[in-house]
Amino acid sequence: MRKMLAANCGLIMTGSLLFNGSAWASDTPESADLEALVNDTIAPLMAEHRIPGMAIALSINGQQHYFNYGEADQEAGTPVTGETLFELGSISKIFTAALTGYAQSSGALSLSDPASQYLPELAGSAFDEISLLELGTYTAGELPLQFPEAVQNEEQMIDYYRQWQPESPPGSHRLYSNPSIGLMGYLTAQRLGQPYDTLMEEALFAPLGLEHSFFQVPDAQQANYAYGYSKEDEPIRVNPGVLDAQAYGLKSTAADVLTFVEANIGATALDEPLSQALATTRTGYFEVGNMTQGLGWESYAYPVTLEQLLEGNSLEMILEPNAASRLTPPLAPRQQALYNKTGSTNGFGGYVAFVPSEQVGIVMLANRNYPNQARIEAAHHILSELTEAP
């Protein structure tokens, strides 16, 4: 199998595959069965989309399985390993959401508070009537996907927010937006009185044991930082930008992201504030078609069809305003649900999904930005085989 992959697809299997006798569907699988399932799914995906390297991590009934393919740096011929750092893009948002959830569970703020309460410069602006929750669920009134090109620093950012006016009543429409959830993360740090990256390290990374997650990759980890690849196969990495850490700036390993997924599945013992924080992110606040918008996470009643997942992660859902229905009271975190999040930068593409009732989760990280549809189809195939779901 491995020789065929290397010969036909230019892939390299690296590192050890950890099986640990975990359950697959209703039986205990041979490790070869799981390896074949992942290889047979990922090899054609990488070949079709010319993906240089991928890291796949699976959690099945609390057991972790890692599969590493291809190259993190094509010029140097550096293979993807368990230590390879990928840009997470918008998967960063689920971590931002967890920090705000932690601030609420610690009593520092409430999601129902108006955004301007935590930044005096916004007093008298539209943000007097926009809550932190609406920022975190992209329902603030159609903030755009990205900041205008002219917004290059914190002063210009605050001026932009001060002048901005909603296109629709807050809470009525969802428009996916970095400036929306990014502002929620920024205001959380303002309220807690420490730099955002320091708060993430102290409140989230250290308690969960995430030792390979960075907003700024340190010198000692640069050799593990993969290059992303553009459509023209040029090596690229993400550029710094306003609120990049909060919206799309995290770099991490597949293992660290899987640890975070397992904490959300419930496979990890957590202290009460952190447990409440993660539950807050999985709570459903708005319905948008078949998708339920949480704080960072997006969820679907399980079992969910491939068509529903593709619709919920479509370009129309990302680029256009969609009518949103507020859930009152909010929908408590569900066991019978699939939670997911996509993430991209110009050179990287990722997908994360998990189903608490099945005790299964998947992390897919790649150093090329390839279509969401392809990511979801591959993940859905693997999860369906593992759970016998349609």
C-alpha positions in Angstrom: 0.0 0.0 0.0 2.7 2.5 1.0 4.9 1.8 -2.0 1.9 2.1 -4.3 1.1 5.5 -2.8 4.6 6.7 -3.1 4.9 5.6 -6.7 1.5 6.7 -8.0 0.7 9.8 -6.0 4.1 11.1 -4.8 3.0 10.6 -1.2 5.2 9.7 1.7 3.8 7.9 4.8 5.8 9.1 7.8 5.8 8.6 11.5 4.1 5.8 13.4 0.4 5.0 13.1 -1.1 4.7 16.6 -4.0 2.2 16.7 -4.1 1.1 20.4 -6.9 -1.4 19.9 -9.7 1.2 19.4 -13.1 0.4 18.2 -14.1 0.8 14.5 -17.8 0.8 13.8 -19.2 -2.0 16.1 -16.0 -4.1 16.1 -12.3 -3.8 16.9 -10.6 -3.3 13.6 -7.2 -4.5 12.5 -4.9 -1.5 12.1 -4.7 -2.3 8.4 -8.4 -1.7 8.0 -8.2 1.8 9.4 -5.0 2.6 7.5 -6.6 1.4 4.2 -9.7 3.5 4.8 -7.7 6.7 5.4 -5.1 6.0 2.6 -7.8 5.1 0.1 -9.6 8.4 0.9 -6.7 10.8 1.2 -4.4 9.5 -1.7 -6.9 10.4 -4.5 -7.8 13.7 -2.7 -4.2 14.8 -2.6 -3.6 13.7 -6.2 -6.7 15.5 -7.6 -5.9 18.8 -5.8 -2.1 18.6 -6.0 -1.8 18.9 -2.2 1.9 18.7 -1.2 1.3 17.4 2.3 -1.4 16.5 4.8 -1.8 15.5 8.4 -4.9 13.5 9.4 -5.8 12.8 13.0 -8.6 10.6 14.2 -10.1 10.1 17.7 -12.1 6.9 18.0 -13.5 6.1 21.4 -10.7 8.1 23.1 -7.9 6.6 21.1 -5.8 8.7 18.7 -4.6 7.7 15.3 -2.2 9.8 13.1 -1.5 9.6 9.4 1.0 11.9 7.8 1.5 12.3 4.0 3.7 14.1 1.6 5.9 17.2 2.2 5.8 20.2 4.4 8.5 21.9 2.3 8.8 20.8 -1.3 12.0 22.6 -2.1 13.8 21.0 0.9 12.0 17.7 0.6 10.9 17.9 4.3 8.2 15.3 5.1 5.1 16.0 7.1 5.5 14.6 10.6 3.6 14.7 13.9 5.5 18.0 14.7 4.5 19.8 11.5 2.8 23.1 12.1 0.0 24.1 9.7 -1.8 27.4 9.4 -5.4 26.8 10.7 -7.1 29.8 9.1 -10.6 30.1 10.4 -10.3 27.0 12.5 -8.7 29.6 14.8 -12.2 30.9 15.5 -13.2 28.0 17.6 -10.3 28.8 19.9 -11.3 32.4 20.0 -14.8 31.4 20.9 -13.5 29.2 23.7 -11.6 32.1 25.3 -14.7 34.3 25.3 -16.7 31.4 26.7 -14.0 31.1 29.4 -14.3 34.8 30.2 -18.1 34.4 30.6 -17.8 31.3 32.8 -15.3 33.1 34.9 -17.7 36.0 35.4 -15.7 38.6 33.5 -18.3 39.3 30.9 -21.6 38.1 29.5 -22.3 37.3 25.8 -25.4 39.5 26.1 -23.4 42.6 26.9 -23.2 45.3 24.2 -19.9 45.4 22.5 -19.3 49.0 23.2 -19.3 48.2 27.0 -15.7 47.0 26.6 -14.3 49.6 24.4 -15.1 53.2 25.3 -14.2 54.5 21.8 -17.3 52.6 20.5 -19.7 54.4 22.8 -22.4 56.1 20.7 -21.8 53.8 17.7 -23.8 51.0 16.3 -22.1 48.7 18.7 -24.2 50.1 21.6 -27.0 47.8 20.1 -24.8 44.8 19.1 -24.0 42.1 21.6 -20.8 40.0 22.0 -22.9 37.0 21.0 -24.0 38.6 17.8 -20.3 39.4 17.0 -19.4 35.8 17.7 -22.2 34.3 15.5 -21.7 36.7 12.6 -25.2 38.2 13.1 -24.1 41.8 14.0 -25.7 43.3 11.0 -23.5 42.2 8.1 -20.0 43.1 8.9 -18.0 42.1 5.8 -15.8 39.0 5.4 -12.6 41.1 5.5 -11.6 44.5 6.6 -11.3 47.2 3.9 -7.7 47.4 2.5 -7.3 50.8 4.2 -7.5 49.3 7.7 -4.0 48.4 8.6 -3.6 49.1 12.3 -5.5 49.2 15.6 -6.3 52.9 15.3 -7.7 52.5 11.8 -9.6 49.4 13.0 -11.4 51.3 15.8 -12.2 54.2 13.5 -13.7 51.7 11.0 -15.9 50.2 13.7 -16.9 53.6 15.0 -18.1 54.7 11.5 -19.7 51.3 10.4 -23.4 51.0 10.1 -25.4 47.7 9.9 -27.0 46.6 6.7 -29.7 44.6 8.5 -31.0 44.6 12.1 -28.6 42.8 14.5 -29.6 39.2 15.0 -31.6 38.9 11.7 -29.0 37.8 9.2 -25.7 35.8 9.3 -22.8 37.0 7.2 -19.6 35.2 7.8 -17.0 37.8 9.0 -13.5 38.0 10.3 -14.1 41.5 11.7 -17.2 40.2 13.5 -15.8 37.4 15.6 -12.4 39.1 15.6 -13.8 42.0 17.5 -15.4 39.6 20.0 -11.9 38.2 20.7 -10.4 41.6 20.9 -13.0 42.8 23.3 -12.5 39.7 25.5 -8.8 40.5 25.8 -9.6 44.2 26.6 -12.0 43.0 29.4 -9.4 40.6 30.8 -6.7 43.1 30.6 -3.9 41.0 29.0 -2.6 40.4 25.5 -4.7 38.1 23.5 -2.0 35.5 22.9 -1.1 35.5 26.6 -4.7 34.8 27.6 -5.0 32.0 25.1 -1.8 30.4 26.5 -2.9 30.7 30.1 -6.6 29.9 29.8 -6.7 27.4 27.0 -3.4 26.0 25.7 -1.6 25.2 29.0 -4.7 23.6 30.7 -5.4 21.4 27.7 -1.7 20.6 27.1 -1.5 22.2 23.7 2.3 22.6 23.5 2.6 23.2 19.7 0.1 25.9 19.0 1.3 29.4 18.2 0.2 32.8 16.8 3.8 33.7 16.2 5.9 30.6 15.5 9.0 30.8 17.7 12.5 30.4 16.3 12.9 27.0 17.8 9.8 25.8 15.9 10.5 27.4 12.5 11.9 24.1 11.1 8.5 22.5 11.8 6.4 25.3 10.2 5.2 24.0 6.8 5.1 26.1 3.7 1.7 26.6 2.1 1.4 26.5 -1.7 -0.4 28.8 -4.0 -2.3 27.9 -7.1 0.9 28.6 -9.0 2.8 26.2 -6.6 4.7 29.1 -5.0 5.6 28.6 -1.3 3.6 31.1 0.8 2.7 31.8 4.4 0.0 34.0 5.9 0.7 37.8 6.3 0.0 39.6 9.5 -3.2 41.6 9.6 -5.6 43.4 11.9 -7.2 40.9 14.3 -5.4 38.0 12.5 -4.8 36.1 15.7 -8.5 36.2 16.7 -9.9 35.3 13.2 -7.4 33.2 11.3 -3.8 33.4 12.7 -3.2 30.2 14.7 -0.6 27.6 13.6 -0.8 24.2 15.2 -0.2 20.5 14.8 -2.9 17.9 14.0 -2.3 16.4 17.4 -3.0 19.6 19.2 -6.1 20.3 17.3 -7.3 16.7 18.0 -6.7 17.3 21.7 -9.0 20.3 21.5 -11.6 18.3 19.6 -11.4 15.5 22.3 -12.0 18.1 25.0 -15.2 19.1 23.2 -16.2 15.5 22.7 -16.0 15.1 26.5 -13.1 12.7 26.5 -11.0 15.0 28.7 -11.4 15.8 32.4 -11.6 19.6 32.6 -12.0 22.1 35.4 -15.5 23.7 35.6 -14.8 27.1 34.0 -13.1 25.5 31.0 -15.7 22.8 30.7 -18.4 25.5 30.8 -16.5 27.6 28.2 -16.4 24.7 25.7 -20.1 24.0 26.3 -20.8 27.6 25.6 -19.1 27.3 22.2 -21.2 24.2 21.3 -24.5 25.9 22.3 -26.8 26.7 19.4 -27.8 30.4 19.1 -29.1 30.7 15.6 -30.6 28.5 12.9 -29.5 29.2 9.4 -31.1 26.6 7.1 -30.1 23.2 8.3 -27.1 24.5 10.2 -27.1 25.6 13.8 -24.6 28.4 14.5 -22.8 28.1 17.8 -20.0 30.3 19.0 -17.3 29.3 16.5 -18.6 25.8 16.0 -21.4 25.0 13.4 -23.6 22.0 14.0 -26.1 19.7 12.4 -28.6 17.2 13.8 -27.0 13.7 13.5 -27.0 11.7 11.4 -26.4 14.4 8.8 -26.3 13.9 5.0 -23.4 14.9 2.8 -25.7 17.3 1.0 -26.6 19.1 4.2 -23.0 19.5 5.2 -22.1 20.8 1.7 -24.9 23.3 1.8 -23.9 24.6 5.3 -20.3 25.0 4.1 -21.1 26.4 0.7 -19.8 29.6 -0.9 -23.3 31.0 -0.6 -23.2 30.4 3.1 -19.8 32.1 3.4 -20.1 35.0 1.1 -23.8 36.0 1.2 -26.1 37.2 4.0 -28.5 34.5 5.1 -31.6 34.9 7.2 -31.0 33.7 10.8 -33.5 32.6 13.4 -32.6 33.3 17.0 -33.0 30.2 19.2 -34.8 31.3 22.4 -33.8 29.7 24.7 -30.5 28.7 23.1 -30.1 25.1 22.1 -28.0 23.2 24.7 -24.9 21.2 23.4 -26.1 18.0 21.8 -24.7 14.5 21.8 -26.6 13.6 18.6 -25.0 16.3 16.5 -22.1 16.8 14.1 -20.0 19.8 14.9 -17.6 21.2 12.2 -15.4 24.1 11.1 -13.5 24.8 8.0 -10.4 27.0 7.8 -8.2 28.4 5.1 -5.4 30.8 4.4 -4.0 31.4 0.9 -1.7 28.4 1.2 -3.5 26.1 3.7 -6.8 24.3 4.0 -8.2 22.5 7.0 -11.4 20.8 8.3 -12.4 19.6 11.7 -15.5 17.6 12.7 -16.7 15.5 15.6 -19.8 13.6 16.8 -20.1 13.3 20.6 -22.6 10.5 20.6 -20.3 8.4 18.4 -17.1 9.4 20.3 -15.4 10.1 17.0 -13.6 13.2 15.6 -11.4 14.0 12.6 -8.8 16.7 11.9 -7.6 17.2 8.3 -4.8 19.8 7.7 -3.2 20.5 4.3 -0.6 22.9 2.9 -2.8 23.9 0.0 -6.1 25.8 0.0 -8.4 23.3 -1.8 -12.2 23.4 -2.0 -14.3 23.0 1.1 -16.5 20.5 -0.8 -13.6 18.1 -1.3 -12.6 18.3 2.4 -16.1 17.6 3.6 -16.6 14.7 1.2 -13.4 13.1 2.3 -14.2 13.6 6.0 -17.8 12.5 5.6 -16.7 9.3 3.9 -14.2 8.4 6.7 -16.7 9.2 9.5 -19.5 7.3 7.7 -17.3 4.2 7.5 -16.4 4.5 11.2 -20.0 5.1 12.4 -22.0 3.2 9.8 -24.0 6.5 9.4 -25.5 7.5 6.0 
